[in-house]
Amino acid sequence: MVNKKSSRKNNKKYTRDDLKKIRRSLVNQKSKIIEELMVLNEDSLRKSSRDASGDLSGYSFHMADMATDQYDREFLLSLAEGEREILYTLDDAIKKIDEGTYGTCDMCGEIISKQRLKAMPQAQYCIKCQEKKEKSSGR
C-alpha cells in the first residue's frame, strides 16, 4: 500500500522552470483577456445606441433596430462576464504557483494530472471532482 503523502510528492514533478513557464503562460493569457475586455468595453459599452449604429442623424430609431442593438449589448456583456470568470481562475492558478500549491485539486486535495493541466493550466479540480461538480450543478 502506498502512503498518500509520498504518492503526492512523487507524482508532483514540476521543477521551478516548469512552474515559471506555466506562470508566464497564465500571465500572458490574463493579459490577452484584459485587452479583449478593454476592447469590448470601448466598442460597445461606452457608445450610445445611436453611436453604435453609426446613425448620426436626428431621426428616431426603429424599435426593431433598438431591440437588435440592445440584444447585441447584452450578448457582449455576457461574453465579458465569461471572460471575467476565466480571469478569476487564472488569478487563482497564479496565486497557487506563488504559494506552492499549484496542481492540487481544490476539492479532494489529490494531484491534478499533468495532461489536464497542460490542456487547461488554470484547472482547479481533478477530472473526477470536475465531473462531480458538473453533475451536481446540472451541466
N, CA, C and O atoms as CSV, one atom per row, in Angstrom:
chain,resi,resn,atom,element,x,y,z
A,1,MET,N,N,0.846,-1.188,0.000
A,1,MET,CA,C,0.000,0.000,0.000
A,1,MET,C,C,0.890,1.249,0.000
A,1,MET,O,O,1.888,1.307,0.718
A,2,VAL,N,N,0.524,2.229,-0.798
A,2,VAL,CA,C,1.329,3.443,-0.951
A,2,VAL,C,C,0.777,4.539,-0.055
A,2,VAL,O,O,-0.429,4.784,-0.028
A,3,ASN,N,N,1.650,5.183,0.664
A,3,ASN,CA,C,1.268,6.305,1.505
A,3,ASN,C,C,0.845,7.473,0.626
A,3,ASN,O,O,1.535,7.818,-0.333
A,4,LYS,N,N,-0.307,8.088,0.959
A,4,LYS,CA,C,-0.817,9.187,0.128
A,4,LYS,C,C,0.155,10.357,0.070
A,4,LYS,O,O,0.349,10.944,-0.995
A,5,LYS,N,N,0.764,10.702,1.190
A,5,LYS,CA,C,1.679,11.845,1.196
A,5,LYS,C,C,2.868,11.602,0.285
A,5,LYS,O,O,3.254,12.482,-0.485
A,6,SER,N,N,3.453,10.405,0.369
A,6,SER,CA,C,4.592,10.133,-0.509
A,6,SER,C,C,4.147,10.017,-1.948
A,6,SER,O,O,4.892,10.370,-2.863
A,7,SER,N,N,2.926,9.520,-2.159
A,7,SER,CA,C,2.377,9.424,-3.513
A,7,SER,C,C,2.224,10.820,-4.114
A,7,SER,O,O,2.561,11.042,-5.277
A,8,ARG,N,N,1.721,11.749,-3.323
A,8,ARG,CA,C,1.555,13.122,-3.808
A,8,ARG,C,C,2.899,13.724,-4.162
A,8,ARG,O,O,3.049,14.365,-5.202
A,9,LYS,N,N,3.873,13.516,-3.297
A,9,LYS,CA,C,5.190,14.084,-3.537
A,9,LYS,C,C,5.814,13.504,-4.802
A,9,LYS,O,O,6.431,14.223,-5.588
A,10,ASN,N,N,5.649,12.202,-4.988
A,10,ASN,CA,C,6.247,11.543,-6.142
A,10,ASN,C,C,5.543,11.920,-7.440
A,10,ASN,O,O,6.184,11.993,-8.489
A,11,ASN,N,N,4.247,12.158,-7.387
A,11,ASN,CA,C,3.501,12.498,-8.593
A,11,ASN,C,C,3.721,13.940,-9.020
A,11,ASN,O,O,3.557,14.268,-10.196
A,12,LYS,N,N,4.081,14.785,-8.107
A,12,LYS,CA,C,4.235,16.199,-8.423
A,12,LYS,C,C,5.665,16.441,-8.876
A,12,LYS,O,O,6.574,16.547,-8.052
A,13,LYS,N,N,5.862,16.527,-10.169
A,13,LYS,CA,C,7.208,16.645,-10.716
A,13,LYS,C,C,7.374,17.954,-11.472
A,13,LYS,O,O,7.915,17.973,-12.577
A,14,TYR,N,N,6.919,19.024,-10.890
A,14,TYR,CA,C,7.102,20.322,-11.520
A,14,TYR,C,C,8.378,20.940,-10.997
A,14,TYR,O,O,8.529,21.154,-9.794
A,15,THR,N,N,9.280,21.221,-11.886
A,15,THR,CA,C,10.503,21.914,-11.490
A,15,THR,C,C,10.205,23.406,-11.399
A,15,THR,O,O,9.140,23.867,-11.811
A,16,ARG,N,N,11.140,24.137,-10.866
A,16,ARG,CA,C,10.962,25.598,-10.809
A,16,ARG,C,C,10.817,26.171,-12.210
A,16,ARG,O,O,10.028,27.089,-12.436
A,17,ASP,N,N,11.582,25.626,-13.148
A,17,ASP,CA,C,11.480,26.100,-14.536
A,17,ASP,C,C,10.103,25.805,-15.115
A,17,ASP,O,O,9.531,26.643,-15.812
A,18,ASP,N,N,9.558,24.599,-14.826
A,18,ASP,CA,C,8.210,24.260,-15.284
A,18,ASP,C,C,7.204,25.271,-14.754
A,18,ASP,O,O,6.370,25.788,-15.497
A,19,LEU,N,N,7.296,25.543,-13.458
A,19,LEU,CA,C,6.357,26.474,-12.838
A,19,LEU,C,C,6.520,27.888,-13.376
A,19,LEU,O,O,5.535,28.611,-13.523
A,20,LYS,N,N,7.756,28.289,-13.672
A,20,LYS,CA,C,7.975,29.615,-14.264
A,20,LYS,C,C,7.309,29.709,-15.631
A,20,LYS,O,O,6.676,30.714,-15.953
A,21,LYS,N,N,7.456,28.651,-16.439
A,21,LYS,CA,C,6.838,28.635,-17.767
A,21,LYS,C,C,5.321,28.659,-17.659
A,21,LYS,O,O,4.657,29.394,-18.390
A,22,ILE,N,N,4.773,27.863,-16.753
A,22,ILE,CA,C,3.321,27.825,-16.571
A,22,ILE,C,C,2.825,29.184,-16.109
A,22,ILE,O,O,1.818,29.688,-16.607
A,23,ARG,N,N,3.533,29.776,-15.155
A,23,ARG,CA,C,3.137,31.095,-14.635
A,23,ARG,C,C,3.169,32.145,-15.740
A,23,ARG,O,O,2.258,32.965,-15.856
A,24,ARG,N,N,4.225,32.115,-16.550
A,24,ARG,CA,C,4.348,33.057,-17.659
A,24,ARG,C,C,3.180,32.893,-18.634
A,24,ARG,O,O,2.607,33.875,-19.105
A,25,SER,N,N,2.840,31.645,-18.927
A,25,SER,CA,C,1.722,31.363,-19.822
A,25,SER,C,C,0.406,31.888,-19.240
A,25,SER,O,O,-0.402,32.474,-19.960
A,26,LEU,N,N,0.195,31.678,-17.946
A,26,LEU,CA,C,-1.024,32.166,-17.293
A,26,LEU,C,C,-1.101,33.690,-17.320
A,26,LEU,O,O,-2.163,34.261,-17.568
A,27,VAL,N,N,0.027,34.340,-17.063
A,27,VAL,CA,C,0.065,35.812,-17.088
A,27,VAL,C,C,-0.215,36.314,-18.502
A,27,VAL,O,O,-0.929,37.303,-18.672
A,28,ASN,N,N,0.338,35.646,-19.521
A,28,ASN,CA,C,0.066,36.035,-20.913
A,28,ASN,C,C,-1.411,35.877,-21.254
A,28,ASN,O,O,-1.999,36.755,-21.885
A,29,GLN,N,N,-2.010,34.767,-20.841
A,29,GLN,CA,C,-3.443,34.558,-21.085
A,29,GLN,C,C,-4.256,35.652,-20.404
A,29,GLN,O,O,-5.207,36.183,-20.978
A,30,LYS,N,N,-3.874,35.978,-19.188
A,30,LYS,CA,C,-4.568,37.019,-18.430
A,30,LYS,C,C,-4.475,38.368,-19.153
A,30,LYS,O,O,-5.465,39.094,-19.249
A,31,SER,N,N,-3.290,38.698,-19.658
A,31,SER,CA,C,-3.103,39.965,-20.379
A,31,SER,C,C,-3.976,40.027,-21.625
A,31,SER,O,O,-4.583,41.059,-21.911
A,32,LYS,N,N,-4.041,38.922,-22.367
A,32,LYS,CA,C,-4.877,38.886,-23.571
A,32,LYS,C,C,-6.342,39.095,-23.238
A,32,LYS,O,O,-7.043,39.823,-23.941
A,33,ILE,N,N,-6.806,38.465,-22.177
A,33,ILE,CA,C,-8.211,38.610,-21.795
A,33,ILE,C,C,-8.495,40.039,-21.357
A,33,ILE,O,O,-9.546,40.588,-21.692
A,34,ILE,N,N,-7.591,40.643,-20.626
A,34,ILE,CA,C,-7.782,42.032,-20.199
A,34,ILE,C,C,-7.862,42.944,-21.415
A,34,ILE,O,O,-8.702,43.843,-21.462
A,35,GLU,N,N,-7.002,42.721,-22.393
A,35,GLU,CA,C,-7.057,43.516,-23.629
A,35,GLU,C,C,-8.405,43.334,-24.325
A,35,GLU,O,O,-9.008,44.309,-24.775
A,36,GLU,N,N,-8.880,42.087,-24.415
A,36,GLU,CA,C,-10.170,41.818,-25.053
A,36,GLU,C,C,-11.303,42.508,-24.308
A,36,GLU,O,O,-12.213,43.055,-24.930
A,37,LEU,N,N,-11.254,42.484,-22.991
A,37,LEU,CA,C,-12.290,43.154,-22.197
A,37,LEU,C,C,-12.267,44.659,-22.413
A,37,LEU,O,O,-13.316,45.301,-22.475
A,38,MET,N,N,-11.077,45.216,-22.527
A,38,MET,CA,C,-10.971,46.658,-22.775
A,38,MET,C,C,-11.573,47.013,-24.132
A,38,MET,O,O,-12.268,48.021,-24.256
A,39,VAL,N,N,-11.313,46.198,-25.144
A,39,VAL,CA,C,-11.867,46.444,-26.476
A,39,VAL,C,C,-13.390,46.325,-26.430
A,39,VAL,O,O,-14.098,47.165,-26.985
A,40,LEU,N,N,-13.891,45.283,-25.768
A,40,LEU,CA,C,-15.349,45.133,-25.635
A,40,LEU,C,C,-15.954,46.348,-24.947
A,40,LEU,O,O,-16.989,46.869,-25.363
A,41,ASN,N,N,-15.295,46.781,-23.900
A,41,ASN,CA,C,-15.785,47.928,-23.151
A,41,ASN,C,C,-15.804,49.183,-24.010
A,41,ASN,O,O,-16.793,49.914,-24.017
A,42,GLU,N,N,-14.734,49.434,-24.723
A,42,GLU,CA,C,-14.658,50.631,-25.556
A,42,GLU,C,C,-15.617,50.578,-26.738
A,42,GLU,O,O,-16.255,51.575,-27.075
A,43,ASP,N,N,-15.717,49.397,-27.371
A,43,ASP,CA,C,-16.530,49.272,-28.571
A,43,ASP,C,C,-18.024,49.285,-28.307
A,43,ASP,O,O,-18.794,49.782,-29.129
A,44,SER,N,N,-18.434,48.756,-27.193
A,44,SER,CA,C,-19.873,48.598,-27.031
A,44,SER,C,C,-20.461,49.322,-25.840
A,44,SER,O,O,-21.553,49.882,-25.943
A,45,LEU,N,N,-19.790,49.327,-24.742
A,45,LEU,CA,C,-20.419,49.820,-23.531
A,45,LEU,C,C,-20.365,51.329,-23.388
A,45,LEU,O,O,-21.229,51.920,-22.739
A,46,ARG,N,N,-19.378,51.954,-23.974
A,46,ARG,CA,C,-19.257,53.407,-23.831
A,46,ARG,C,C,-19.996,54.181,-24.911
A,46,ARG,O,O,-20.193,55.390,-24.788
A,47,LYS,N,N,-20.406,53.491,-25.966
A,47,LYS,CA,C,-21.101,54.164,-27.052
A,47,LYS,C,C,-22.602,54.163,-26.790
A,47,LYS,O,O,-23.144,53.220,-26.214
A,48,SER,N,N,-23.251,55.210,-27.212
A,48,SER,CA,C,-24.699,55.221,-27.129
A,48,SER,C,C,-25.238,54.351,-28.258
A,48,SER,O,O,-24.497,53.983,-29.169
A,49,SER,N,N,-26.514,54.025,-28.202
A,49,SER,CA,C,-27.124,53.216,-29.262
A,49,SER,C,C,-26.978,53.900,-30.610
A,49,SER,O,O,-26.730,53.244,-31.622
A,50,ARG,N,N,-27.128,55.194,-30.624
A,50,ARG,CA,C,-27.019,55.958,-31.866
A,50,ARG,C,C,-25.598,55.893,-32.417
A,50,ARG,O,O,-25.407,55.692,-33.617
A,51,ASP,N,N,-24.596,56.061,-31.545
A,51,ASP,CA,C,-23.198,55.977,-31.982
A,51,ASP,C,C,-22.853,54.581,-32.472
A,51,ASP,O,O,-22.169,54.425,-33.483
A,52,ALA,N,N,-23.324,53.572,-31.761
A,52,ALA,CA,C,-23.008,52.191,-32.119
A,52,ALA,C,C,-23.571,51.823,-33.484
A,52,ALA,O,O,-22.966,51.040,-34.216
A,53,SER,N,N,-24.723,52.381,-33.828
A,53,SER,CA,C,-25.350,52.051,-35.106
A,53,SER,C,C,-24.758,52.860,-36.254
A,53,SER,O,O,-24.951,52.520,-37.421
A,54,GLY,N,N,-24.036,53.930,-35.924
A,54,GLY,CA,C,-23.467,54.773,-36.960
A,54,GLY,C,C,-24.443,55.844,-37.430
A,54,GLY,O,O,-24.136,56.611,-38.342
A,55,ASP,N,N,-25.599,55.896,-36.819
A,55,ASP,CA,C,-26.613,56.880,-37.199
A,55,ASP,C,C,-26.332,58.189,-36.480
A,55,ASP,O,O,-26.465,58.280,-35.259
A,56,LEU,N,N,-25.951,59.180,-37.229
A,56,LEU,CA,C,-25.655,60.476,-36.635
A,56,LEU,C,C,-26.767,61.489,-36.904
A,56,LEU,O,O,-26.650,62.664,-36.555
A,57,SER,N,N,-27.827,61.025,-37.516
A,57,SER,CA,C,-28.930,61.938,-37.812
A,57,SER,C,C,-29.762,62.178,-36.560
A,57,SER,O,O,-29.561,61.527,-35.535
A,58,GLY,N,N,-30.673,63.094,-36.648
A,58,GLY,CA,C,-31.538,63.417,-35.524
A,58,GLY,C,C,-32.808,62.604,-35.513
A,58,GLY,O,O,-33.665,62.824,-34.657
A,59,TYR,N,N,-32.961,61.667,-36.437
A,59,TYR,CA,C,-34.190,60.883,-36.522
A,59,TYR,C,C,-34.205,59.779,-35.481
A,59,TYR,O,O,-33.161,59.273,-35.067
A,60,SER,N,N,-35.397,59.421,-35.071
A,60,SER,CA,C,-35.527,58.376,-34.064
A,60,SER,C,C,-35.269,57.004,-34.680
A,60,SER,O,O,-35.363,56.826,-35.894
A,61,PHE,N,N,-34.951,56.064,-33.841
A,61,PHE,CA,C,-34.671,54.691,-34.260
A,61,PHE,C,C,-35.963,53.924,-34.463
A,61,PHE,O,O,-37.000,54.242,-33.880
A,62,HIS,N,N,-35.876,52.916,-35.295
A,62,HIS,CA,C,-36.967,51.962,-35.413
A,62,HIS,C,C,-36.859,51.030,-34.214
A,62,HIS,O,O,-35.752,50.730,-33.767
A,63,MET,N,N,-37.972,50.573,-33.692
A,63,MET,CA,C,-37.963,49.730,-32.495
A,63,MET,C,C,-37.173,48.442,-32.714
A,63,MET,O,O,-36.491,47.971,-31.804
A,64,ALA,N,N,-37.260,47.877,-33.905
A,64,ALA,CA,C,-36.529,46.631,-34.176
A,64,ALA,C,C,-35.022,46.876,-34.135
A,64,ALA,O,O,-34.265,46.037,-33.648
A,65,ASP,N,N,-34.593,48.027,-34.647
A,65,ASP,CA,C,-33.169,48.371,-34.599
A,65,ASP,C,C,-32.704,48.548,-33.156
A,65,ASP,O,O,-31.620,48.098,-32.784
A,66,MET,N,N,-33.527,49.202,-32.358
A,66,MET,CA,C,-33.179,49.401,-30.950
A,66,MET,C,C,-33.105,48.062,-30.223
A,66,MET,O,O,-32.220,47.853,-29.393
A,67,ALA,N,N,-34.029,47.157,-30.530
A,67,ALA,CA,C,-34.020,45.842,-29.886
A,67,ALA,C,C,-32.770,45.051,-30.280
A,67,ALA,O,O,-32.164,44.387,-29.439
A,68,THR,N,N,-32.392,45.119,-31.538
A,68,THR,CA,C,-31.186,44.432,-32.001
A,68,THR,C,C,-29.960,44.994,-31.308
A,68,THR,O,O,-29.095,44.237,-30.867
A,69,ASP,N,N,-29.875,46.317,-31.206
A,69,ASP,CA,C,-28.756,46.952,-30.520
A,69,ASP,C,C,-28.698,46.529,-29.051
A,69,ASP,O,O,-27.626,46.260,-28.510
A,70,GLN,N,N,-29.861,46.478,-28.425
A,70,GLN,CA,C,-29.920,46.072,-27.018
A,70,GLN,C,C,-29.479,44.620,-26.857
A,70,GLN,O,O,-28.748,44.286,-25.924
A,71,TYR,N,N,-29.924,43.762,-27.769
A,71,TYR,CA,C,-29.523,42.352,-27.734
A,71,TYR,C,C,-28.016,42.229,-27.891
A,71,TYR,O,O,-27.371,41.473,-27.163
A,72,ASP,N,N,-27.455,42.970,-28.839
A,72,ASP,CA,C,-26.013,42.931,-29.069
A,72,ASP,C,C,-25.241,43.353,-27.823
A,72,ASP,O,O,-24.231,42.740,-27.477
A,73,ARG,N,N,-25.707,44.385,-27.162
A,73,ARG,CA,C,-25.041,44.852,-25.943
A,73,ARG,C,C,-25.117,43.808,-24.836
A,73,ARG,O,O,-24.129,43.556,-24.147
A,74,GLU,N,N,-26.286,43.204,-24.667
A,74,GLU,CA,C,-26.436,42.182,-23.629
A,74,GLU,C,C,-25.569,40.966,-23.940
A,74,GLU,O,O,-24.996,40.361,-23.034
A,75,PHE,N,N,-25.472,40.611,-25.220
A,75,PHE,CA,C,-24.625,39.499,-25.625
A,75,PHE,C,C,-23.172,39.794,-25.294
A,75,PHE,O,O,-22.466,38.935,-24.766
A,76,LEU,N,N,-22.717,41.015,-25.605
A,76,LEU,CA,C,-21.340,41.395,-25.305
A,76,LEU,C,C,-21.080,41.433,-23.800
A,76,LEU,O,O,-19.988,41.090,-23.347
A,77,LEU,N,N,-22.077,41.850,-23.033
A,77,LEU,CA,C,-21.922,41.837,-21.576
A,77,LEU,C,C,-21.791,40.418,-21.046
A,77,LEU,O,O,-21.018,40.173,-20.120
A,78,SER,N,N,-22.537,39.478,-21.620
A,78,SER,CA,C,-22.421,38.086,-21.166
A,78,SER,C,C,-21.056,37.512,-21.552
A,78,SER,O,O,-20.477,36.731,-20.797
A,79,LEU,N,N,-20.543,37.893,-22.718
A,79,LEU,CA,C,-19.192,37.473,-23.100
A,79,LEU,C,C,-18.168,38.025,-22.110
A,79,LEU,O,O,-17.258,37.316,-21.680
A,80,ALA,N,N,-18.327,39.280,-21.762
A,80,ALA,CA,C,-17.398,39.917,-20.830
A,80,ALA,C,C,-17.457,39.227,-19.468
A,80,ALA,O,O,-16.427,39.065,-18.815
A,81,GLU,N,N,-18.637,38.824,-19.038
A,81,GLU,CA,C,-18.763,38.131,-17.752
A,81,GLU,C,C,-18.035,36.790,-17.789
A,81,GLU,O,O,-17.379,36.412,-16.818
A,82,GLY,N,N,-18.148,36.072,-18.900
A,82,GLY,CA,C,-17.427,34.809,-19.056
A,82,GLY,C,C,-15.924,35.017,-19.015
A,82,GLY,O,O,-15.195,34.226,-18.417
A,83,GLU,N,N,-15.467,36.082,-19.651
A,83,GLU,CA,C,-14.039,36.402,-19.645
A,83,GLU,C,C,-13.566,36.744,-18.228
A,83,GLU,O,O,-12.454,36.389,-17.837
A,84,ARG,N,N,-14.410,37.429,-17.468
A,84,ARG,CA,C,-14.050,37.760,-16.086
A,84,ARG,C,C,-13.913,36.500,-15.240
A,84,ARG,O,O,-13.021,36.413,-14.396
A,85,GLU,N,N,-14.788,35.526,-15.460
A,85,GLU,CA,C,-14.698,34.259,-14.734
A,85,GLU,C,C,-13.365,33.574,-15.032
A,85,GLU,O,O,-12.717,33.043,-14.130
A,86,ILE,N,N,-12.966,33.588,-16.288
A,86,ILE,CA,C,-11.683,32.993,-16.657
A,86,ILE,C,C,-10.538,33.744,-15.982
A,86,ILE,O,O,-9.576,33.131,-15.520
A,87,LEU,N,N,-10.644,35.075,-15.926
A,87,LEU,CA,C,-9.617,35.872,-15.240
A,87,LEU,C,C,-9.461,35.446,-13.784
A,87,LEU,O,O,-8.342,35.342,-13.281
A,88,TYR,N,N,-10.580,35.199,-13.108
A,88,TYR,CA,C,-10.522,34.767,-11.713
A,88,TYR,C,C,-9.790,33.438,-11.576
A,88,TYR,O,O,-8.983,33.266,-10.662
A,89,THR,N,N,-10.068,32.489,-12.486
A,89,THR,CA,C,-9.396,31.191,-12.394
A,89,THR,C,C,-7.906,31.323,-12.714
A,89,THR,O,O,-7.078,30.631,-12.122
A,90,LEU,N,N,-7.567,32.211,-13.648
A,90,LEU,CA,C,-6.147,32.451,-13.946
A,90,LEU,C,C,-5.438,33.061,-12.739
A,90,LEU,O,O,-4.322,32.668,-12.401
A,91,ASP,N,N,-6.094,34.024,-12.096
A,91,ASP,CA,C,-5.516,34.638,-10.893
A,91,ASP,C,C,-5.306,33.597,-9.800
A,91,ASP,O,O,-4.275,33.599,-9.127
A,92,ASP,N,N,-6.287,32.702,-9.621
A,92,ASP,CA,C,-6.157,31.650,-8.613
A,92,ASP,C,C,-4.979,30.741,-8.920
A,92,ASP,O,O,-4.225,30.380,-8.016
A,93,ALA,N,N,-4.810,30.365,-10.190
A,93,ALA,CA,C,-3.702,29.482,-10.564
A,93,ALA,C,C,-2.357,30.160,-10.314
A,93,ALA,O,O,-1.425,29.526,-9.821
A,94,ILE,N,N,-2.255,31.442,-10.651
A,94,ILE,CA,C,-1.013,32.189,-10.409
A,94,ILE,C,C,-0.720,32.247,-8.913
A,94,ILE,O,O,0.421,32.071,-8.485
A,95,LYS,N,N,-1.753,32.495,-8.131
A,95,LYS,CA,C,-1.598,32.545,-6.673
A,95,LYS,C,C,-1.129,31.199,-6.128
A,95,LYS,O,O,-0.282,31.148,-5.236
A,96,LYS,N,N,-1.683,30.103,-6.666
A,96,LYS,CA,C,-1.281,28.764,-6.211
A,96,LYS,C,C,0.179,28.478,-6.553
A,96,LYS,O,O,0.892,27.854,-5.768
A,97,ILE,N,N,0.620,28.930,-7.716
A,97,ILE,CA,C,2.033,28.758,-8.068
A,97,ILE,C,C,2.896,29.500,-7.053
A,97,ILE,O,O,3.889,28.963,-6.561
A,98,ASP,N,N,2.512,30.735,-6.744
A,98,ASP,CA,C,3.273,31.544,-5.799
A,98,ASP,C,C,3.293,30.935,-4.396
A,98,ASP,O,O,4.278,31.062,-3.669
A,99,GLU,N,N,2.192,30.270,-4.024
A,99,GLU,CA,C,2.091,29.661,-2.689
A,99,GLU,C,C,2.659,28.247,-2.634
A,99,GLU,O,O,2.838,27.687,-1.552
A,100,GLY,N,N,2.942,27.669,-3.801
A,100,GLY,CA,C,3.474,26.312,-3.840
A,100,GLY,C,C,2.414,25.221,-3.801
A,100,GLY,O,O,2.727,24.067,-3.509
A,101,THR,N,N,1.156,25.572,-4.092
A,101,THR,CA,C,0.080,24.577,-4.054
A,101,THR,C,C,-0.482,24.271,-5.436
A,101,THR,O,O,-1.516,23.612,-5.548
A,102,TYR,N,N,0.169,24.731,-6.470
A,102,TYR,CA,C,-0.325,24.530,-7.834
A,102,TYR,C,C,-0.357,23.040,-8.177
A,102,TYR,O,O,0.565,22.290,-7.857
A,103,GLY,N,N,-1.430,22.640,-8.828
A,103,GLY,CA,C,-1.535,21.263,-9.299
A,103,GLY,C,C,-2.289,20.331,-8.382
A,103,GLY,O,O,-2.391,19.137,-8.665
A,104,THR,N,N,-2.826,20.853,-7.275
A,104,THR,CA,C,-3.631,20.016,-6.399
A,104,THR,C,C,-5.098,20.403,-6.521
A,104,THR,O,O,-5.436,21.576,-6.682
A,105,CYS,N,N,-5.950,19.411,-6.443
A,105,CYS,CA,C,-7.397,19.603,-6.589
A,105,CYS,C,C,-7.946,20.375,-5.388
A,105,CYS,O,O,-7.635,20.052,-4.242
A,106,ASP,N,N,-8.758,21.388,-5.655
A,106,ASP,CA,C,-9.369,22.180,-4.593
A,106,ASP,C,C,-10.386,21.374,-3.789
A,106,ASP,O,O,-10.677,21.712,-2.641
A,107,MET,N,N,-10.928,20.311,-4.384
A,107,MET,CA,C,-11.978,19.555,-3.722
A,107,MET,C,C,-11.417,18.389,-2.894
A,107,MET,O,O,-11.749,18.249,-1.717
A,108,CYS,N,N,-10.576,17.563,-3.502
A,108,CYS,CA,C,-10.110,16.353,-2.815
A,108,CYS,C,C,-8.654,16.430,-2.367
A,108,CYS,O,O,-8.218,15.607,-1.562
A,109,GLY,N,N,-7.895,17.397,-2.868
A,109,GLY,CA,C,-6.506,17.553,-2.476
A,109,GLY,C,C,-5.524,16.657,-3.216
A,109,GLY,O,O,-4.321,16.710,-2.960
A,110,GLU,N,N,-6.024,15.841,-4.123
A,110,GLU,CA,C,-5.148,14.966,-4.903
A,110,GLU,C,C,-4.466,15.760,-6.014
A,110,GLU,O,O,-4.862,16.884,-6.325
A,111,ILE,N,N,-3.452,15.167,-6.596
A,111,ILE,CA,C,-2.713,15.788,-7.690
A,111,ILE,C,C,-3.570,15.802,-8.954
A,111,ILE,O,O,-4.184,14.794,-9.305
A,112,ILE,N,N,-3.609,16.934,-9.628
A,112,ILE,CA,C,-4.278,17.041,-10.929
A,112,ILE,C,C,-3.278,16.553,-11.970
A,112,ILE,O,O,-2.106,16.929,-11.938
A,113,SER,N,N,-3.741,15.719,-12.888
A,113,SER,CA,C,-2.819,15.137,-13.872
A,113,SER,C,C,-2.155,16.221,-14.718
A,113,SER,O,O,-2.740,17.266,-15.003
A,114,LYS,N,N,-0.919,15.936,-15.108
A,114,LYS,CA,C,-0.180,16.886,-15.947
A,114,LYS,C,C,-0.882,17.088,-17.281
A,114,LYS,O,O,-0.855,18.188,-17.834
A,115,GLN,N,N,-1.512,16.036,-17.808
A,115,GLN,CA,C,-2.237,16.165,-19.083
A,115,GLN,C,C,-3.348,17.194,-18.954
A,115,GLN,O,O,-3.529,18.039,-19.831
A,116,ARG,N,N,-4.090,17.120,-17.858
A,116,ARG,CA,C,-5.194,18.069,-17.643
A,116,ARG,C,C,-4.654,19.490,-17.497
A,116,ARG,O,O,-5.202,20.433,-18.068
A,117,LEU,N,N,-3.585,19.632,-16.732
A,117,LEU,CA,C,-3.023,20.969,-16.531
A,117,LEU,C,C,-2.374,21.512,-17.795
A,117,LEU,O,O,-2.323,22.725,-18.002
A,118,LYS,N,N,-1.880,20.617,-18.636
A,118,LYS,CA,C,-1.315,21.077,-19.909
A,118,LYS,C,C,-2.421,21.631,-20.800
A,118,LYS,O,O,-2.246,22.652,-21.465
A,119,ALA,N,N,-3.562,20.942,-20.804
A,119,ALA,CA,C,-4.692,21.389,-21.626
A,119,ALA,C,C,-5.384,22.602,-21.024
A,119,ALA,O,O,-5.863,23.476,-21.747
A,120,MET,N,N,-5.434,22.653,-19.695
A,120,MET,CA,C,-6.142,23.731,-19.000
A,120,MET,C,C,-5.349,24.095,-17.748
A,120,MET,O,O,-5.655,23.620,-16.655
A,121,PRO,N,N,-4.322,24.944,-17.910
A,121,PRO,CA,C,-3.413,25.218,-16.795
A,121,PRO,C,C,-4.070,25.853,-15.575
A,121,PRO,O,O,-3.492,25.840,-14.488
A,122,GLN,N,N,-5.255,26.402,-15.736
A,122,GLN,CA,C,-5.929,27.011,-14.597
A,122,GLN,C,C,-6.939,26.066,-13.944
A,122,GLN,O,O,-7.769,26.501,-13.146
A,123,ALA,N,N,-6.872,24.768,-14.281
A,123,ALA,CA,C,-7.813,23.793,-13.718
A,123,ALA,C,C,-7.734,23.799,-12.199
A,123,ALA,O,O,-6.649,23.803,-11.616
A,124,GLN,N,N,-8.901,23.800,-11.571
A,124,GLN,CA,C,-8.977,23.817,-10.113
A,124,GLN,C,C,-9.249,22.437,-9.538
A,124,GLN,O,O,-8.994,22.184,-8.360
A,125,TYR,N,N,-9.770,21.543,-10.377
A,125,TYR,CA,C,-10.188,20.237,-9.894
A,125,TYR,C,C,-9.605,19.129,-10.764
A,125,TYR,O,O,-9.352,19.319,-11.953
A,126,CYS,N,N,-9.396,17.965,-10.145
A,126,CYS,CA,C,-9.024,16.788,-10.925
A,126,CYS,C,C,-10.250,16.385,-11.755
A,126,CYS,O,O,-11.343,16.907,-11.539
A,127,ILE,N,N,-10.073,15.485,-12.674
A,127,ILE,CA,C,-11.169,15.126,-13.576
A,127,ILE,C,C,-12.357,14.551,-12.806
A,127,ILE,O,O,-13.502,14.905,-13.090
A,128,LYS,N,N,-12.101,13.668,-11.836
A,128,LYS,CA,C,-13.203,13.061,-11.065
A,128,LYS,C,C,-14.024,14.120,-10.341
A,128,LYS,O,O,-15.254,14.092,-10.383
A,129,CYS,N,N,-13.350,15.046,-9.683
A,129,CYS,CA,C,-14.061,16.094,-8.941
A,129,CYS,C,C,-14.760,17.075,-9.880
A,129,CYS,O,O,-15.837,17.577,-9.558
A,130,GLN,N,N,-14.158,17.353,-11.037
A,130,GLN,CA,C,-14.800,18.223,-12.022
A,130,GLN,C,C,-16.101,17.591,-12.498
A,130,GLN,O,O,-17.116,18.274,-12.634
A,131,GLU,N,N,-16.069,16.280,-12.752
A,131,GLU,CA,C,-17.285,15.573,-13.171
A,131,GLU,C,C,-18.351,15.637,-12.087
A,131,GLU,O,O,-19.522,15.880,-12.380
A,132,LYS,N,N,-17.951,15.419,-10.822
A,132,LYS,CA,C,-18.899,15.506,-9.710
A,132,LYS,C,C,-19.512,16.900,-9.643
A,132,LYS,O,O,-20.722,17.050,-9.475
A,133,LYS,N,N,-18.671,17.907,-9.774
A,133,LYS,CA,C,-19.146,19.294,-9.705
A,133,LYS,C,C,-20.133,19.597,-10.818
A,133,LYS,O,O,-21.162,20.231,-10.583
A,134,GLU,N,N,-19.828,19.150,-12.022
A,134,GLU,CA,C,-20.712,19.393,-13.157
A,134,GLU,C,C,-22.036,18.644,-13.006
A,134,GLU,O,O,-23.087,19.177,-13.362
A,135,LYS,N,N,-21.998,17.422,-12.486
A,135,LYS,CA,C,-23.224,16.662,-12.270
A,135,LYS,C,C,-24.103,17.317,-11.224
A,135,LYS,O,O,-25.325,17.370,-11.365
A,136,SER,N,N,-23.465,17.818,-10.167
A,136,SER,CA,C,-24.247,18.449,-9.084
A,136,SER,C,C,-24.814,19.801,-9.489
A,136,SER,O,O,-25.838,20.234,-8.959
A,137,SER,N,N,-24.153,20.467,-10.423
A,137,SER,CA,C,-24.663,21.769,-10.872
A,137,SER,C,C,-25.612,21.631,-12.059
A,137,SER,O,O,-26.196,22.618,-12.505
A,138,GLY,N,N,-25.768,20.409,-12.573
A,138,GLY,CA,C,-26.719,20.171,-13.651
A,138,GLY,C,C,-26.204,20.516,-15.027
A,138,GLY,O,O,-27.005,20.732,-15.936
A,139,ARG,N,N,-24.906,20.577,-15.217
A,139,ARG,CA,C,-24.350,20.898,-16.550
A,139,ARG,C,C,-24.356,19.713,-17.419
A,139,ARG,O,O,-23.929,19.789,-18.571
